Amino acid sequence: MAKTLTASAEEHSLGGRLKAWPERTRSFYHDVRTEMKKVTAPSFKEVQSTTAVVIITVFLFGVYFWAVDTLLGRAVDYMFRWFAHRG
C-alpha cells in the first residue's frame, strides 16, 4: 500500500511528470495519426447537399425570427400606446 502511494506521488510530482512527458507526447501523436487515418473527406455531392440544407435552414430561421420580432414589436408598441391613453 505504501509503495502504491509513493509511486502515485512520484507520478504527480513535477519530476515524475517531466520524465513521463516524452512518452505521453509520443503516445498522443500516435493516437492522433491513428485517428486521422480514419478520417475521410466528403464528396462534392455531399458538400452541395449539406450546404443547401444550411442555406435553407438559415433562411427559415430568419423568416421565423423576423415574424416573431415583428409580432412582439407590435405588441409592445400597442401596450405603450394603451398605457399612454390611460395615463
Secondary structure, 3 states (H helix, E strand, C coil): CHHHHHHHHHHHCHHHHHHHHHHHHHHHHHHHHHHHHCCCCCCHHHHHHHHHHHHHHHHHHHHHHHHHHHHHHHHHHHHHHHHHHHC
